[in-house]
Amino acid sequence: MAESPIETVTRLRGKITQRAEYAKKWGDYYDGCRPLKFASPEFSSQTGGLFDGFSDNWTQVVPDATVERLVPMAFRLADGEIDQAAGRAWRASECDVEVGLALLESLISGRSYALVWMPSGEDVEITFESVSQAVVEYVPGRRRQRAAGLKVWADGSTEFATLFTPSMVYRYERRIGGGEQWRQRRTGLRRSESAHQTNPLGVVPLVELPNRSRLFGKPASEIASVAPLQDAVNTLWAHMMTASDYLALPARVILGMDRPVREILDDSGEVVGEEDLPLDRFRSDRLLWLERDTARIGEFSAADLTSYTRVIEVAVQHIAAQTRTPPHYLLGQIVNISADALTAAESGLVAKVTEKQRYFGAALREVMRLEALATGDERRAEALALGSVVWRDPQFRSDAQYADALTKLKAINVPDEALWERIPGVTPDEIERWKRMRNDQAAAIVGGELGSLYGVKPGEEVSEAA
């Protein structure tokens, strides 16, 4: 028996809650909010809460190093042309800014979502959603065919839910904390707007952006493999700082002599006892009297703290190897390194980013296909489905390296437009502007207006036409 829409909302809402706990765990790691995990009970009782807010956070570097190289620039149609309409819609929804946050969320939490929808009387809008506010369910046995999608959010004392199916859109609400069931939405709607409506797209408009998907398995966080080593590094730093507090300086001890004491006198001047003298004065004055012939001074050498730092460096190297993060990102050791050596050091990260471009690109391509469907352009939607995403080059190179590479490609007659696309940070709009400027220059040459190519000569004035 098929479940009702309210039953689907209740079930998917529980899935969001479960995944939000998973996302919060890795989000806390990313923010550096982790208690000491491998410290012994004796160490914890001795230090108390001294290291509660401390974290030598390497889990933040790993996803940041990846997402800073995941920059979508444009969308290419099936025939190889840049889709200018998709670019305008992408910027109109500020996706060129928000996509970085969505991809970072996917790397941390395992997945994020993109929603393509048309608010009543408004243009198509693309928004990105976190795993704590959205979920997509697939048809059993079909990993890419979306059966339903749910988006939830709260406003004051009310929680809202919108359920998307291929045929319908259901909207519900309930009071927070009252244990109430979902009911048809009454607030936040226009007078002429119905709570439930037909889905004009004919497909679930919520798209999942999964990270590290497997044929059989759940998307995983980039931080999952780093977390144990991160916990170990935090504990090692805590041990090292505790050792530096107690054992970083040489310690001296006096042997063969009683502890300094002073007599306690009553009101009549009679000795009634004695008490230990505080040693703070001896430390500050750096004075000491040894009254016995057998007294001598011994010394304990300072602890060697490099034993801790060596283990920490090995742990960080393991993080770099397991996550394919360049060692100089983590260790900061980049002195007199050649360009070829730097390229080799970053080759693992570049390959990792290139792989993620493939999978994230498929999801972003589907997002823009939905945008084309929402605008009623089915032909463009089909072309986008067979197209590709133009990403910024994940390999960071100097301007001289790019210029040398482009010059060599130009020598084998690669078209200018193809060369311009290889320049990092150059948008399709800027390439179009360059093409117009080139055409204007060619027209000026053909028309004999060579002076317009070089401007006005020094000392000449341009006379205005009568």
C-alpha positions, 0 to 999 in steps of 0.5 A: 500500500502506497504511503500518503504524502504526510507519511512520506514527509514524516519519514523523510524528516526523520532521515534529515534528522539522522543525517544532520547528526552525522553532518554535525559530527564532521562539522565540529571537526572542521570548526576545531570543536573536539575534546581530547579523545586519546588522553588517559583518565589520569591525564584528564583528571590532572589537567581538568578542562585546560585543553577543552578549547584547544585543537591543532586543526588539520581537518579544516585544511583538507576540504579547503585545499580541495574546494578552492580549486573547484570553481565552475566557470560556464556550461557547455552545450552538446555542440560545444558552444557555451550556454549564455542563458545558463550563465545568466541564470547562474549569476542571477541566482548568485550561484557563482558565490553560493556554489563554493559553500555548497561544494564545501558542505558536500566535502564536510558532510558528505552531500549537499543539495540544489533546488530549482524552483519558480516562486509564484510570479517570479523568475526561476531561482536556484538555491543550495541547501544543507543536509540538515534541511533537505533530502532526496529519495531515489527510486529503488534500484535506480541510483539516479532517478529521483522519487521525492525530495523534501525541504524543511525550515523553521520560522520562529515557532513554526516548522515548514516542509515542502515535499516534491514529487514528479507530479505534485508539490505538497506543503505542510507546517507544524508547531515546533516542540508541541508534538503536533502532526503535519498539517496543510500549510496556511501561513506564508502563502498568497491569497490565490496560492494553493498549499498543494499544486501540480509540479510543472517540471514533471521531475523532482527539482531537488538535486543531490551533490554527493561526495565520494559516492560508491556504487553501493554505499553512502557519500562520505565526508573528507574528514572521516579518514582524517579524524583519528589522526586529528585526535591523536595530534591534539592529544600529543600537543596537550602532552607536549604543552603539559611537559613544557610547563613542568619539565621544559627547564632544568630542575635543581634539587637540594640533597642532604638538608632539611626543608627550611623552617621558621619558629612560631612564637607565642605572645610571650616570645616562647617557641611553640612550634615551627612551620615550613618557609615558602620557597617563592622568596628563594626563587625570586631572590635567587639566594640559598644558604646551605648550612650543612657540610653534607648538603649538595645540589643535584640537577635534572635535565630538561625534557626533550620535547622534540620527541613529541614534535617528531610524532606530530610531523609523522601524523601530519604526513600521514594526513597528507598522504591519505587525503592527497593534500600537498605536504607544503599545505600542512607542513609549510615547508616550501623553501627553494623548491623548483616549479617542476617539484611543486607541480609534482607535489600537487599532482595528487591534489590536482588528480583528486580535484579533477575526479570530483569535477566529474561527479559534481559536474554531473549534478550541476549539469542536471541543475542547469537542465532543470533551470532550462525546463523551468523556463520552458526551453526543452531543446536547451535542456536536452543540449545541457544534459549532453553537455559539460561543465567548464571548470577552472584549471585545478593546477595553479601555475604562474603567469609565465607558465601559462603564457609559455604554454599558450604560446606553444599551443598558438604555434600549432594553430590552436584557435584564439578562443580555445586558448582564452578558455585556458586562462584561469579566471577568464569568464565566457562573457570576457571572452565574448568581449575579447572577440568583439574587440578583435573584430573591431580591430580587424574592421578598423584595419580593413576600413583604413582607420589604423589611427584608431588602433593606436589612439591620438598622437601626443600633442594632438587634439581631437576636434569635435564634429560640427 
